[in-house]
């Protein structure tokens, strides 16, 4: 899966996160995470994000995350939504998202 | 009491009553209304207008919230609404001007500092990788040499003056990087300007012609440049553009000298040239200084050649003097598009 257009999911409100995805010219995934709880949960957030990207099979795209202390399930859902929008997927394999 | 915030979008020019309410909120927050903004996101609590943020293309302006409601989630909701609106309009990459004291607030909304004029204004963008990725791309185009020159030109349109400046700069440098201002708000379209520059500099061996970007002389870095016809010359805005150039663009390409023509006619460009010496050479900076070389204009039939002169002649329909002012490709272009 590749990001082919810019897309957005989520909000900047407390306990949520904003995920922005943009295409990259080459096959590379670049993830940048900013979080209000970076020191405490930064590593865990990164793991959740990377696992979600791997599950979706993303091979190309820039992913920028502004986290406001979201729970893991919210992070997964927002990342999935942004990627699927950015990759212009309209046929969903829901089992892949679980 | 209903303390829910309701957000929606208005055009202050079409909706006078709400425009006046926005004006009052901005005044309360020591901000001026920017007349150019066609879209405002406003937030209401009950009937009271408590938040507003303007969107001018990809630039966020005039952000204000009622002072008594700060510290709640109002500002973050407002910024979220603006970002969503911008995406709907096709702008994921946004810029924002603010006072340096507000940088940490907008940092919480996903904006990152690009350049600051201390005590006056900071330009931010809503991505942590924007300028970095741009600098990385430029770095791949680095050329060896001790004296690396740069010219940024709008070339509206390309004249013998531009050609003279390019050839002179190239002859004095190991390599010359030429950027064409990308913003499409000039009389001649970016595509046409770039094509005419490209034709006009052909044959100069030690030159790279670059597409401009939103990081140089754009509506984001230098908003007032494009409103010069209105006689507005921003004090700080050219500074932001030049600080960005010195901090990111010059180091990426190893630029040591920036060349400009002296400006006899256009006040904004003349001010920009003066500011250039201040911000590229004189001002304190962590980035190395870039030497500004001001080249006197070439003179043809006793008039200094300038693009603004060409535009003036076009307006008055005076094509007779053109061959003395512009190279063949520009001349052909003007004849095929303007001669009657």
Interface residues (C-beta under 8 A of the other chain):
Chain A: X6 X7 X8 X11 X12 X13 X14 X18 X20 X22 X30 X32 X34 X36 X62 X64 X66 X68
Chain B: X73 X76 X77 X79 X80 X83 X84 X87 X92 X93 X108 X109 X110 X126 X127 X128 X129 X133
